[in-house]
Amino acid sequence: MKDQEETVEQKRERLRQQEMKRNPTGIMNDSINSAYSGNLHELVRGLGWKGAGILLLVVVMALIIVTFIF
């Protein structure tokens, strides 16, 4: 019987997964807004691999531009 019961962490993860399926744009918005508090993991998870690649490319290009200016 105990194997069938869901822990709090499992329930929270299941609900989060359901919300991501129902509202992917809202999850991305939450991830972008949580970047202000320093949660990079959620930002990348909300953007997906393409968004994370673009974000990484923008950061690298910004670093190169700043290096040449200063």
C-alpha positions in Angstrom: 0.0 0.0 0.0 2.8 2.4 0.8 4.3 1.9 -2.7 1.1 3.3 -4.2 1.1 6.4 -2.2 2.6 9.5 -3.7 5.2 11.5 -1.8 4.9 15.3 -1.7 7.9 15.7 -4.1 6.4 13.3 -6.6 3.0 15.1 -6.4 4.7 18.5 -6.9 6.7 17.2 -9.9 3.6 15.6 -11.4 1.6 18.8 -11.1 4.5 20.9 -12.5 4.7 18.6 -15.5 1.0 18.8 -16.1 1.2 22.6 -15.9 4.1 22.7 -18.4 2.0 20.7 -20.9 -1.0 22.9 -20.5 0.7 26.3 -20.5 4.3 26.2 -22.0 4.4 30.0 -22.7 3.5 30.8 -19.1 6.2 28.5 -17.9 8.7 30.2 -20.1 7.6 33.6 -18.8 8.0 32.3 -15.2 11.5 31.0 -16.1 12.5 34.4 -17.5 11.2 36.2 -14.5 12.9 33.9 -12.1 16.2 34.7 -13.7 16.2 37.9 -11.8 16.4 35.9 -8.6 19.3 33.9 -9.9 17.7 30.6 -10.8 19.5 29.8 -14.1 18.4 26.1 -14.1 14.7 27.0 -14.3 15.4 29.6 -17.0 17.1 27.1 -19.2 14.5 24.4 -18.5 11.7 26.7 -19.6 13.4 27.9 -22.7 14.3 24.4 -24.1 17.5 23.5 -25.9 17.0 26.0 -28.7 16.3 28.9 -26.4 19.2 27.9 -24.2 21.5 27.8 -27.2 20.4 31.2 -28.3 20.8 32.6 -24.8 24.3 31.1 -24.6 25.2 32.6 -28.0 24.0 36.0 -26.9 26.1 35.9 -23.7 29.2 34.8 -25.6 28.8 37.5 -28.2 28.2 40.2 -25.5 31.5 39.0 -23.8 33.4 39.3 -27.0 32.0 42.8 -27.8 32.8 44.0 -24.3 36.3 42.6 -24.5 37.0 44.5 -27.8 35.5 47.8 -26.5 37.4 47.8 -23.2 
